[in-house]
Amino acid sequence: MTVPNAPAGPVGPAGPGGPAGAGGAPRRLRVDAERNRVALLDAAREVFAEQGLEAPLEEIALRAGVGIATLYRRFPTRGQLVAAALVDKIAQYAEAAEQALAIPDPWAGFASFVERICELQADDRGLSDLLSMTLPTDDRIEQLRKIANKRVAMLVARAKATGQLREEFVVEDLLVLLVANASVVHVTRQDAPAAWRRFVALMLDAYGQAGDHSGLPAPPTRAQMTGAMLRLATERGCGNRGLSAPRMSLRAADEPARRG
């Protein structure tokens, strides 16, 4: 007695070739995985912009509507998540240098680039952190950084060649500026959000050769800076959360100096 051969084709909706079989489930998994990836990257950009690159990954997963295990499956390390989320932001850094090179006046091009990257810092704490660090394990980020740095070197050389930029200035001075501006932005963000503009204008005057100085933005008020300093103390666990900024007249503030 012979046994009939089993049918070679699909045997129904749940069979090997049916929509609920091996072909359908992986497709749904791929769609779900991509949706989770996009949600995680959107949430990461948002949270990093608000809190910086040290933000809790649990907060990112929560905003993305996924579990922390899903985040780690997609991005096993914080560095991988940072690179994937902020690669477009680093591209803006490179683009800013390219746009500055298109400005005919060398000093105007240099100054516009400095102002632009400091503005990017002020708008995004995550990018602010990333501009003053390296991610050697991510080729995309570091390649964009190399492109930007070459353009920045050209901006510096052009401005020096016309005698508008101090001969002693080096590209590393820009990194020092970014580190300093990141701190200015962080401390004054809520109480004096435009303070960084005055700081950058002062630094540009310091970088330029002797001559006409740029018009400075208005300084932050004493009350704004006192509030910022109290806020930082509270963030560091050294302040009284119920304490408001003290009111101090300029005369009272200067009194100890006159007595000294």
Secondary structure, DSSP 8 states (H G I E B T S, - for coil): -------SS--STTSTTSTTSTTHHHHHHHHHHHHHHHHHHHHHHHHHHHH-TTS-HHHHHHHHTS-HHHHHHH-SSHHHHHHHHHHHHHHHHHHHHHHHHTSSSHHHHHHHHHHHHHHHHHH-HHHHHHHTS--TT-HHHHHHHHHHHHHHHHHHHHHHHTT-B-TT--HHHHHHHHHHHHHHHHHHTTT-TTHHHHHHHHHHHHHB-SS----------HHHHHHHHHHHHHHTT-S-TT-------HHHHHHHHHH-
